[in-house]
Amino acid sequence: MYVVRRLSSVLPAKPVFGFVALLVVLFVCAYAAGAAAGPVAPGIRPGGQTPGAPQQPSDGGGMGGMSGMGGMG
């Protein structure tokens, strides 16, 4: 009896266990739904690039329309 009383004072309250159990159930349901849906866009690549080639921005990566920002940084 002493051990049970000692453990109940150390362990968190029952609502905490209920909350953690709810989180676990929600995570399992979300994982199952995602696994059932599959990948969103398998094999998607930027246009005009061959598979396996290094990914490079098509416009050089600059931000057009940002004139006057040359002195920053």
PDB file with SEQRES, HELIX, SHEET and CRYST1 records, atoms N, CA, C and O in Angstrom:
SEQRES   1 A   73  MET TYR VAL VAL ARG ARG LEU SER SER VAL LEU PRO ALA          
SEQRES   2 A   73  LYS PRO VAL PHE GLY PHE VAL ALA LEU LEU VAL VAL LEU          
SEQRES   3 A   73  PHE VAL CYS ALA TYR ALA ALA GLY ALA ALA ALA GLY PRO          
SEQRES   4 A   73  VAL ALA PRO GLY ILE ARG PRO GLY GLY GLN THR PRO GLY          
SEQRES   5 A   73  ALA PRO GLN GLN PRO SER ASP GLY GLY GLY MET GLY GLY          
SEQRES   6 A   73  MET SER GLY MET GLY GLY MET GLY                              
HELIX    1 AA1 TYR A    2  VAL A   10  1                                   9    
HELIX    2 AA2 LYS A   14  ALA A   37  1                                  24    
CRYST1    1.000    1.000    1.000  90.00  90.00  90.00 P 1           1          
ATOM      1  N   MET A   1       0.824  -1.189   0.000  1.00  0.00           N  
ATOM      2  CA  MET A   1       0.000   0.000   0.000  1.00  0.00           C  
ATOM      3  C   MET A   1       0.869   1.254   0.000  1.00  0.00           C  
ATOM      4  O   MET A   1       0.536   2.248  -0.646  1.00  0.00           O  
ATOM      5  N   TYR A   2       1.976   1.203   0.722  1.00  0.00           N  
ATOM      6  CA  TYR A   2       2.870   2.346   0.789  1.00  0.00           C  
ATOM      7  C   TYR A   2       3.474   2.649  -0.582  1.00  0.00           C  
ATOM      8  O   TYR A   2       3.633   3.813  -0.950  1.00  0.00           O  
ATOM      9  N   VAL A   3       3.812   1.591  -1.341  1.00  0.00           N  
ATOM     10  CA  VAL A   3       4.422   1.773  -2.657  1.00  0.00           C  
ATOM     11  C   VAL A   3       3.429   2.424  -3.618  1.00  0.00           C  
ATOM     12  O   VAL A   3       3.813   3.296  -4.397  1.00  0.00           O  
ATOM     13  N   VAL A   4       2.166   2.018  -3.576  1.00  0.00           N  
ATOM     14  CA  VAL A   4       1.143   2.590  -4.453  1.00  0.00           C  
ATOM     15  C   VAL A   4       0.940   4.060  -4.126  1.00  0.00           C  
ATOM     16  O   VAL A   4       0.831   4.881  -5.037  1.00  0.00           O  
ATOM     17  N   ARG A   5       0.886   4.405  -2.864  1.00  0.00           N  
ATOM     18  CA  ARG A   5       0.720   5.793  -2.460  1.00  0.00           C  
ATOM     19  C   ARG A   5       1.931   6.624  -2.881  1.00  0.00           C  
ATOM     20  O   ARG A   5       1.790   7.770  -3.308  1.00  0.00           O  
ATOM     21  N   ARG A   6       3.100   6.045  -2.759  1.00  0.00           N  
ATOM     22  CA  ARG A   6       4.321   6.744  -3.137  1.00  0.00           C  
ATOM     23  C   ARG A   6       4.358   6.988  -4.651  1.00  0.00           C  
ATOM     24  O   ARG A   6       4.735   8.071  -5.099  1.00  0.00           O  
ATOM     25  N   LEU A   7       3.963   5.974  -5.435  1.00  0.00           N  
ATOM     26  CA  LEU A   7       3.944   6.125  -6.890  1.00  0.00           C  
ATOM     27  C   LEU A   7       2.905   7.145  -7.333  1.00  0.00           C  
ATOM     28  O   LEU A   7       3.155   7.911  -8.263  1.00  0.00           O  
ATOM     29  N   SER A   8       1.753   7.170  -6.690  1.00  0.00           N  
ATOM     30  CA  SER A   8       0.709   8.112  -7.094  1.00  0.00           C  
ATOM     31  C   SER A   8       1.114   9.553  -6.805  1.00  0.00           C  
ATOM     32  O   SER A   8       0.629  10.473  -7.463  1.00  0.00           O  
ATOM     33  N   SER A   9       1.980   9.759  -5.846  1.00  0.00           N  
ATOM     34  CA  SER A   9       2.442  11.120  -5.568  1.00  0.00           C  
ATOM     35  C   SER A   9       3.518  11.555  -6.557  1.00  0.00           C  
ATOM     36  O   SER A   9       3.710  12.753  -6.764  1.00  0.00           O  
ATOM     37  N   VAL A  10       4.221  10.610  -7.169  1.00  0.00           N  
ATOM     38  CA  VAL A  10       5.286  10.922  -8.119  1.00  0.00           C  
ATOM     39  C   VAL A  10       4.740  11.053  -9.541  1.00  0.00           C  
ATOM     40  O   VAL A  10       5.187  11.920 -10.291  1.00  0.00           O  
ATOM     41  N   LEU A  11       3.785  10.210  -9.922  1.00  0.00           N  
ATOM     42  CA  LEU A  11       3.241  10.218 -11.269  1.00  0.00           C  
ATOM     43  C   LEU A  11       2.315  11.404 -11.481  1.00  0.00           C  
ATOM     44  O   LEU A  11       1.697  11.886 -10.532  1.00  0.00           O  
ATOM     45  N   PRO A  12       2.213  11.883 -12.724  1.00  0.00           N  
ATOM     46  CA  PRO A  12       1.304  12.999 -13.001  1.00  0.00           C  
ATOM     47  C   PRO A  12      -0.157  12.576 -12.862  1.00  0.00           C  
ATOM     48  O   PRO A  12      -0.463  11.387 -12.768  1.00  0.00           O  
ATOM     49  N   ALA A  13      -1.027  13.536 -12.850  1.00  0.00           N  
ATOM     50  CA  ALA A  13      -2.446  13.284 -12.659  1.00  0.00           C  
ATOM     51  C   ALA A  13      -3.034  12.516 -13.847  1.00  0.00           C  
ATOM     52  O   ALA A  13      -2.452  12.489 -14.931  1.00  0.00           O  
ATOM     53  N   LYS A  14      -4.200  11.891 -13.625  1.00  0.00           N  
ATOM     54  CA  LYS A  14      -4.855  11.102 -14.665  1.00  0.00           C  
ATOM     55  C   LYS A  14      -5.216  11.928 -15.896  1.00  0.00           C  
ATOM     56  O   LYS A  14      -5.114  11.405 -17.006  1.00  0.00           O  
ATOM     57  N   PRO A  15      -5.631  13.184 -15.764  1.00  0.00           N  
ATOM     58  CA  PRO A  15      -5.916  13.953 -16.983  1.00  0.00           C  
ATOM     59  C   PRO A  15      -4.697  14.122 -17.891  1.00  0.00           C  
ATOM     60  O   PRO A  15      -4.847  14.224 -19.109  1.00  0.00           O  
ATOM     61  N   VAL A  16      -3.503  14.151 -17.320  1.00  0.00           N  
ATOM     62  CA  VAL A  16      -2.294  14.266 -18.142  1.00  0.00           C  
ATOM     63  C   VAL A  16      -2.129  12.999 -18.975  1.00  0.00           C  
ATOM     64  O   VAL A  16      -1.794  13.069 -20.158  1.00  0.00           O  
ATOM     65  N   PHE A  17      -2.364  11.837 -18.357  1.00  0.00           N  
ATOM     66  CA  PHE A  17      -2.291  10.587 -19.105  1.00  0.00           C  
ATOM     67  C   PHE A  17      -3.356  10.543 -20.185  1.00  0.00           C  
ATOM     68  O   PHE A  17      -3.096  10.043 -21.280  1.00  0.00           O  
ATOM     69  N   GLY A  18      -4.533  11.048 -19.910  1.00  0.00           N  
ATOM     70  CA  GLY A  18      -5.596  11.084 -20.901  1.00  0.00           C  
ATOM     71  C   GLY A  18      -5.234  11.979 -22.077  1.00  0.00           C  
ATOM     72  O   GLY A  18      -5.493  11.632 -23.229  1.00  0.00           O  
ATOM     73  N   PHE A  19      -4.638  13.123 -21.787  1.00  0.00           N  
ATOM     74  CA  PHE A  19      -4.217  14.050 -22.837  1.00  0.00           C  
ATOM     75  C   PHE A  19      -3.136  13.424 -23.708  1.00  0.00           C  
ATOM     76  O   PHE A  19      -3.190  13.531 -24.933  1.00  0.00           O  
ATOM     77  N   VAL A  20      -2.163  12.778 -23.096  1.00  0.00           N  
ATOM     78  CA  VAL A  20      -1.095  12.133 -23.852  1.00  0.00           C  
ATOM     79  C   VAL A  20      -1.673  11.001 -24.706  1.00  0.00           C  
ATOM     80  O   VAL A  20      -1.266  10.819 -25.854  1.00  0.00           O  
ATOM     81  N   ALA A  21      -2.614  10.246 -24.150  1.00  0.00           N  
ATOM     82  CA  ALA A  21      -3.243   9.174 -24.917  1.00  0.00           C  
ATOM     83  C   ALA A  21      -4.011   9.743 -26.113  1.00  0.00           C  
ATOM     84  O   ALA A  21      -3.980   9.166 -27.199  1.00  0.00           O  
ATOM     85  N   LEU A  22      -4.694  10.864 -25.920  1.00  0.00           N  
ATOM     86  CA  LEU A  22      -5.403  11.509 -27.019  1.00  0.00           C  
ATOM     87  C   LEU A  22      -4.437  11.963 -28.103  1.00  0.00           C  
ATOM     88  O   LEU A  22      -4.720  11.801 -29.290  1.00  0.00           O  
ATOM     89  N   LEU A  23      -3.310  12.526 -27.716  1.00  0.00           N  
ATOM     90  CA  LEU A  23      -2.303  12.931 -28.692  1.00  0.00           C  
ATOM     91  C   LEU A  23      -1.780  11.737 -29.487  1.00  0.00           C  
ATOM     92  O   LEU A  23      -1.583  11.831 -30.698  1.00  0.00           O  
ATOM     93  N   VAL A  24      -1.559  10.632 -28.814  1.00  0.00           N  
ATOM     94  CA  VAL A  24      -1.072   9.430 -29.492  1.00  0.00           C  
ATOM     95  C   VAL A  24      -2.108   8.937 -30.492  1.00  0.00           C  
ATOM     96  O   VAL A  24      -1.764   8.588 -31.621  1.00  0.00           O  
ATOM     97  N   VAL A  25      -3.364   8.905 -30.090  1.00  0.00           N  
ATOM     98  CA  VAL A  25      -4.431   8.449 -30.994  1.00  0.00           C  
ATOM     99  C   VAL A  25      -4.536   9.372 -32.205  1.00  0.00           C  
ATOM    100  O   VAL A  25      -4.670   8.894 -33.332  1.00  0.00           O  
ATOM    101  N   LEU A  26      -4.478  10.675 -31.992  1.00  0.00           N  
ATOM    102  CA  LEU A  26      -4.547  11.621 -33.106  1.00  0.00           C  
ATOM    103  C   LEU A  26      -3.355  11.476 -34.046  1.00  0.00           C  
ATOM    104  O   LEU A  26      -3.514  11.553 -35.265  1.00  0.00           O  
ATOM    105  N   PHE A  27      -2.170  11.268 -33.494  1.00  0.00           N  
ATOM    106  CA  PHE A  27      -0.993  11.084 -34.332  1.00  0.00           C  
ATOM    107  C   PHE A  27      -1.115   9.822 -35.172  1.00  0.00           C  
ATOM    108  O   PHE A  27      -0.781   9.829 -36.357  1.00  0.00           O  
ATOM    109  N   VAL A  28      -1.588   8.744 -34.568  1.00  0.00           N  
ATOM    110  CA  VAL A  28      -1.739   7.490 -35.301  1.00  0.00           C  
ATOM    111  C   VAL A  28      -2.767   7.653 -36.417  1.00  0.00           C  
ATOM    112  O   VAL A  28      -2.548   7.171 -37.528  1.00  0.00           O  
ATOM    113  N   CYS A  29      -3.874   8.318 -36.143  1.00  0.00           N  
ATOM    114  CA  CYS A  29      -4.899   8.542 -37.169  1.00  0.00           C  
ATOM    115  C   CYS A  29      -4.367   9.416 -38.301  1.00  0.00           C  
ATOM    116  O   CYS A  29      -4.624   9.133 -39.471  1.00  0.00           O  
ATOM    117  N   ALA A  30      -3.636  10.464 -37.972  1.00  0.00           N  
ATOM    118  CA  ALA A  30      -3.077  11.346 -38.993  1.00  0.00           C  
ATOM    119  C   ALA A  30      -2.044  10.613 -39.836  1.00  0.00           C  
ATOM    120  O   ALA A  30      -1.990  10.799 -41.051  1.00  0.00           O  
ATOM    121  N   TYR A  31      -1.231   9.789 -39.204  1.00  0.00           N  
ATOM    122  CA  TYR A  31      -0.227   9.020 -39.945  1.00  0.00           C  
ATOM    123  C   TYR A  31      -0.907   8.028 -40.886  1.00  0.00           C  
ATOM    124  O   TYR A  31      -0.488   7.875 -42.033  1.00  0.00           O  
ATOM    125  N   ALA A  32      -1.948   7.356 -40.409  1.00  0.00           N  
ATOM    126  CA  ALA A  32      -2.665   6.398 -41.241  1.00  0.00           C  
ATOM    127  C   ALA A  32      -3.328   7.090 -42.427  1.00  0.00           C  
ATOM    128  O   ALA A  32      -3.307   6.558 -43.536  1.00  0.00           O  
ATOM    129  N   ALA A  33      -3.911   8.256 -42.215  1.00  0.00           N  
ATOM    130  CA  ALA A  33      -4.542   8.991 -43.312  1.00  0.00           C  
ATOM    131  C   ALA A  33      -3.498   9.434 -44.336  1.00  0.00           C  
ATOM    132  O   ALA A  33      -3.742   9.359 -45.540  1.00  0.00           O  
ATOM    133  N   GLY A  34      -2.356   9.888 -43.872  1.00  0.00           N  
ATOM    134  CA  GLY A  34      -1.289  10.291 -44.786  1.00  0.00           C  
ATOM    135  C   GLY A  34      -0.722   9.121 -45.565  1.00  0.00           C  
ATOM    136  O   GLY A  34      -0.420   9.248 -46.752  1.00  0.00           O  
ATOM    137  N   ALA A  35      -0.575   7.982 -44.904  1.00  0.00           N  
ATOM    138  CA  ALA A  35      -0.066   6.798 -45.592  1.00  0.00           C  
ATOM    139  C   ALA A  35      -1.072   6.299 -46.629  1.00  0.00           C  
ATOM    140  O   ALA A  35      -0.678   5.818 -47.691  1.00  0.00           O  
ATOM    141  N   ALA A  36      -2.360   6.409 -46.330  1.00  0.00           N  
ATOM    142  CA  ALA A  36      -3.383   5.978 -47.272  1.00  0.00           C  
ATOM    143  C   ALA A  36      -3.461   6.915 -48.473  1.00  0.00           C  
ATOM    144  O   ALA A  36      -3.732   6.467 -49.587  1.00  0.00           O  
ATOM    145  N   ALA A  37      -3.228   8.202 -48.263  1.00  0.00           N  
ATOM    146  CA  ALA A  37      -3.307   9.176 -49.348  1.00  0.00           C  
ATOM    147  C   ALA A  37      -2.119   9.065 -50.288  1.00  0.00           C  
ATOM    148  O   ALA A  37      -2.249   9.332 -51.483  1.00  0.00           O  
ATOM    149  N   GLY A  38      -0.973   8.680 -49.772  1.00  0.00           N  
ATOM    150  CA  GLY A  38       0.213   8.545 -50.609  1.00  0.00           C  
ATOM    151  C   GLY A  38       0.873   9.885 -50.855  1.00  0.00           C  
ATOM    152  O   GLY A  38       0.450  10.901 -50.303  1.00  0.00           O  
ATOM    153  N   PRO A  39       1.911   9.895 -51.681  1.00  0.00           N  
ATOM    154  CA  PRO A  39       2.621  11.142 -51.954  1.00  0.00           C  
ATOM    155  C   PRO A  39       1.738  12.127 -52.724  1.00  0.00           C  
ATOM    156  O   PRO A  39       0.891  11.728 -53.523  1.00  0.00           O  
ATOM    157  N   VAL A  40       1.947  13.386 -52.474  1.00  0.00           N  
ATOM    158  CA  VAL A  40       1.124  14.418 -53.101  1.00  0.00           C  
ATOM    159  C   VAL A  40       1.458  14.554 -54.575  1.00  0.00           C  
ATOM    160  O   VAL A  40       0.553  14.558 -55.409  1.00  0.00           O  
ATOM    161  N   ALA A  41       2.722  14.664 -54.916  1.00  0.00           N  
ATOM    162  CA  ALA A  41       3.136  14.842 -56.303  1.00  0.00           C  
ATOM    163  C   ALA A  41       4.416  14.050 -56.534  1.00  0.00           C  
ATOM    164  O   ALA A  41       5.505  14.621 -56.487  1.00  0.00           O  
ATOM    165  N   PRO A  42       4.309  12.755 -56.781  1.00  0.00           N  
ATOM    166  CA  PRO A  42       5.525  11.956 -56.964  1.00  0.00           C  
ATOM    167  C   PRO A  42       6.252  12.328 -58.249  1.00  0.00           C  
ATOM    168  O   PRO A  42       5.626  12.484 -59.297  1.00  0.00           O  
ATOM    169  N   GLY A  43       7.539  12.466 -58.171  1.00  0.00           N  
ATOM    170  CA  GLY A  43       8.364  12.732 -59.339  1.00  0.00           C  
ATOM    171  C   GLY A  43       8.283  14.154 -59.866  1.00  0.00           C  
ATOM    172  O   GLY A  43       8.652  14.389 -61.017  1.00  0.00           O  
ATOM    173  N   ILE A  44       7.820  15.102 -59.084  1.00  0.00           N  
ATOM    174  CA  ILE A  44       7.702  16.475 -59.571  1.00  0.00           C  
ATOM    175  C   ILE A  44       9.083  17.123 -59.617  1.00  0.00           C  
ATOM    176  O   ILE A  44       9.887  16.979 -58.696  1.00  0.00           O  
ATOM    177  N   ARG A  45       9.339  17.850 -60.725  1.00  0.00           N  
ATOM    178  CA  ARG A  45      10.597  18.563 -60.904  1.00  0.00           C  
ATOM    179  C   ARG A  45      10.314  19.921 -61.511  1.00  0.00           C  
ATOM    180  O   ARG A  45       9.276  20.117 -62.144  1.00  0.00           O  
ATOM    181  N   PRO A  46      11.229  20.864 -61.322  1.00  0.00           N  
ATOM    182  CA  PRO A  46      11.067  22.151 -62.001  1.00  0.00           C  
ATOM    183  C   PRO A  46      11.106  21.950 -63.516  1.00  0.00           C  
ATOM    184  O   PRO A  46      11.816  21.070 -64.003  1.00  0.00           O  
ATOM    185  N   GLY A  47      10.367  22.738 -64.247  1.00  0.00           N  
ATOM    186  CA  GLY A  47      10.316  22.610 -65.702  1.00  0.00           C  
ATOM    187  C   GLY A  47      11.641  22.914 -66.358  1.00  0.00           C  
ATOM    188  O   GLY A  47      12.363  23.808 -65.916  1.00  0.00           O  
ATOM    189  N   GLY A  48      11.974  22.177 -67.417  1.00  0.00           N  
ATOM    190  CA  GLY A  48      13.176  22.442 -68.204  1.00  0.00           C  
ATOM    191  C   GLY A  48      14.448  21.856 -67.637  1.00  0.00           C  
ATOM    192  O   GLY A  48      15.526  22.174 -68.138  1.00  0.00           O  
ATOM    193  N   GLN A  49      14.382  21.028 -66.631  1.00  0.00           N  
ATOM    194  CA  GLN A  49      15.588  20.414 -66.078  1.00  0.00           C  
ATOM    195  C   GLN A  49      15.484  18.910 -66.215  1.00  0.00           C  
ATOM    196  O   GLN A  49      14.402  18.332 -66.111  1.00  0.00           O  
ATOM    197  N   THR A  50      16.611  18.294 -66.448  1.00  0.00           N  
ATOM    198  CA  THR A  50      16.629  16.852 -66.590  1.00  0.00           C  
ATOM    199  C   THR A  50      16.741  16.196 -65.229  1.00  0.00           C  
ATOM    200  O   THR A  50      17.335  16.772 -64.317  1.00  0.00           O  
ATOM    201  N   PRO A  51      16.188  15.013 -65.069  1.00  0.00           N  
ATOM    202  CA  PRO A  51      16.295  14.315 -63.787  1.00  0.00           C  
ATOM    203  C   PRO A  51      17.751  14.002 -63.453  1.00  0.00           C  
ATOM    204  O   PRO A  51      18.511  13.575 -64.322  1.00  0.00           O  
ATOM    205  N   GLY A  52      18.131  14.207 -62.226  1.00  0.00           N  
ATOM    206  CA  GLY A  52      19.484  13.933 -61.766  1.00  0.00           C  
ATOM    207  C   GLY A  52      20.435  15.101 -61.932  1.00  0.00           C  
ATOM    208  O   GLY A  52      21.532  15.086 -61.374  1.00  0.00           O  
ATOM    209  N   ALA A  53      20.035  16.120 -62.693  1.00  0.00           N  
ATOM    210  CA  ALA A  53      20.900  17.289 -62.873  1.00  0.00           C  
ATOM    211  C   ALA A  53      20.818  18.167 -61.629  1.00  0.00           C  
ATOM    212  O   ALA A  53      19.798  18.168 -60.939  1.00  0.00           O  
ATOM    213  N   PRO A  54      21.890  18.917 -61.334  1.00  0.00           N  
ATOM    214  CA  PRO A  54      21.818  19.808 -60.176  1.00  0.00           C  
ATOM    215  C   PRO A  54      20.709  20.847 -60.352  1.00  0.00           C  
ATOM    216  O   PRO A  54      20.528  21.387 -61.443  1.00  0.00           O  
ATOM    217  N   GLN A  55      19.988  21.118 -59.303  1.00  0.00           N  
ATOM    218  CA  GLN A  55      18.873  22.057 -59.356  1.00  0.00           C  
ATOM    219  C   GLN A  55      19.410  23.480 -59.323  1.00  0.00           C  
ATOM    220  O   GLN A  55      20.101  23.863 -58.379  1.00  0.00           O  
ATOM    221  N   GLN A  56      19.097  24.262 -60.343  1.00  0.00           N  
ATOM    222  CA  GLN A  56      19.533  25.643 -60.424  1.00  0.00           C  
ATOM    223  C   GLN A  56      18.335  26.517 -60.776  1.00  0.00           C  
ATOM    224  O   GLN A  56      17.485  26.112 -61.569  1.00  0.00           O  
ATOM    225  N   PRO A  57      18.261  27.712 -60.192  1.00  0.00           N  
ATOM    226  CA  PRO A  57      17.170  28.612 -60.575  1.00  0.00           C  
ATOM    227  C   PRO A  57      17.279  28.986 -62.051  1.00  0.00           C  
ATOM    228  O   PRO A  57      18.381  29.201 -62.557  1.00  0.00           O  
ATOM    229  N   SER A  58      16.147  29.066 -62.740  1.00  0.00           N  
ATOM    230  CA  SER A  58      16.173  29.354 -64.175  1.00  0.00           C  
ATOM    231  C   SER A  58      16.522  30.807 -64.469  1.00  0.00           C  
ATOM    232  O   SER A  58      16.985  31.113 -65.568  1.00  0.00           O  
ATOM    233  N   ASP A  59      16.310  31.714 -63.511  1.00  0.00           N  
ATOM    234  CA  ASP A  59      16.585  33.126 -63.757  1.00  0.00           C  
ATOM    235  C   ASP A  59      17.830  33.633 -63.036  1.00  0.00           C  
ATOM    236  O   ASP A  59      18.009  34.845 -62.913  1.00  0.00           O  
ATOM    237  N   GLY A  60      18.678  32.757 -62.565  1.00  0.00           N  
ATOM    238  CA  GLY A  60      19.884  33.174 -61.856  1.00  0.00           C  
ATOM    239  C   GLY A  60      19.668  33.412 -60.377  1.00  0.00           C  
ATOM    240  O   GLY A  60      20.633  33.641 -59.648  1.00  0.00           O  
ATOM    241  N   GLY A  61      18.444  33.366 -59.919  1.00  0.00           N  
ATOM    242  CA  GLY A  61      18.161  33.490 -58.495  1.00  0.00           C  
ATOM    243  C   GLY A  61      18.021  34.901 -57.989  1.00  0.00           C  
ATOM    244  O   GLY A  61      17.854  35.103 -56.786  1.00  0.00           O  
ATOM    245  N   GLY A  62      18.084  35.901 -58.875  1.00  0.00           N  
ATOM    246  CA  GLY A  62      17.966  37.278 -58.421  1.00  0.00           C  
ATOM    247  C   GLY A  62      16.540  37.647 -58.086  1.00  0.00           C  
ATOM    248  O   GLY A  62      15.604  36.966 -58.503  1.00  0.00           O  
ATOM    249  N   MET A  63      16.366  38.728 -57.329  1.00  0.00           N  
ATOM    250  CA  MET A  63      15.035  39.203 -56.991  1.00  0.00           C  
ATOM    251  C   MET A  63      14.792  40.496 -57.767  1.00  0.00           C  
ATOM    252  O   MET A  63      15.238  41.568 -57.358  1.00  0.00           O  
ATOM    253  N   GLY A  64      14.087  40.385 -58.883  1.00  0.00           N  
ATOM    254  CA  GLY A  64      13.819  41.541 -59.705  1.00  0.00           C  
ATOM    255  C   GLY A  64      12.929  42.539 -58.975  1.00  0.00           C  
ATOM    256  O   GLY A  64      12.146  42.158 -58.105  1.00  0.00           O  
ATOM    257  N   GLY A  65      13.047  43.815 -59.328  1.00  0.00           N  
ATOM    258  CA  GLY A  65      12.217  44.833 -58.724  1.00  0.00           C  
ATOM    259  C   GLY A  65      12.705  45.313 -57.373  1.00  0.00           C  
ATOM    260  O   GLY A  65      11.949  45.955 -56.642  1.00  0.00           O  
ATOM    261  N   MET A  66      13.926  45.025 -57.027  1.00  0.00           N  
ATOM    262  CA  MET A  66      14.479  45.423 -55.740  1.00  0.00           C  
ATOM    263  C   MET A  66      15.551  46.483 -55.915  1.00  0.00           C  
ATOM    264  O   MET A  66      16.583  46.439 -55.246  1.00  0.00           O  
ATOM    265  N   SER A  67      15.316  47.435 -56.807  1.00  0.00           N  
ATOM    266  CA  SER A  67      16.315  48.470 -57.053  1.00  0.00           C  
ATOM    267  C   SER A  67      16.458  49.348 -55.794  1.00  0.00           C  
ATOM    268  O   SER A  67      15.506  49.539 -55.036  1.00  0.00           O  
ATOM    269  N   GLY A  68      17.651  49.862 -55.604  1.00  0.00           N  
ATOM    270  CA  GLY A  68      17.919  50.701 -54.452  1.00  0.00           C  
ATOM    271  C   GLY A  68      18.324  49.932 -53.220  1.00  0.00           C  
ATOM    272  O   GLY A  68      18.524  50.520 -52.156  1.00  0.00           O  
ATOM    273  N   MET A  69      18.448  48.632 -53.347  1.00  0.00           N  
ATOM    274  CA  MET A  69      18.801  47.807 -52.195  1.00  0.00           C  
ATOM    275  C   MET A  69      20.271  47.379 -52.236  1.00  0.00           C  
ATOM    276  O   MET A  69      20.691  46.548 -51.431  1.00  0.00           O  
ATOM    277  N   GLY A  70      21.059  47.938 -53.163  1.00  0.00           N  
ATOM    278  CA  GLY A  70      22.439  47.529 -53.333  1.00  0.00           C  
ATOM    279  C   GLY A  70      23.318  47.832 -52.125  1.00  0.00           C  
ATOM    280  O   GLY A  70      24.303  47.127 -51.908  1.00  0.00           O  
ATOM    281  N   GLY A  71      23.007  48.834 -51.347  1.00  0.00           N  
ATOM    282  CA  GLY A  71      23.840  49.204 -50.210  1.00  0.00           C  
ATOM    283  C   GLY A  71      23.553  48.405 -48.956  1.00  0.00           C  
ATOM    284  O   GLY A  71      24.242  48.566 -47.948  1.00  0.00           O  
ATOM    285  N   MET A  72      22.555  47.554 -49.000  1.00  0.00           N  
ATOM    286  CA  MET A  72      22.190  46.789 -47.801  1.00  0.00           C  
ATOM    287  C   MET A  72      23.087  45.567 -47.694  1.00  0.00           C  
ATOM    288  O   MET A  72      23.409  44.938 -48.702  1.00  0.00           O  
ATOM    289  N   GLY A  73      23.488  45.233 -46.486  1.00  0.00           N  
ATOM    290  CA  GLY A  73      24.209  44.007 -46.249  1.00  0.00           C  
ATOM    291  C   GLY A  73      25.610  44.156 -46.492  1.00  0.00           C  
ATOM    292  O   GLY A  73      26.370  43.200 -46.335  1.00  0.00           O  
TER     293      GLY A  73                                                      
END                                                                             
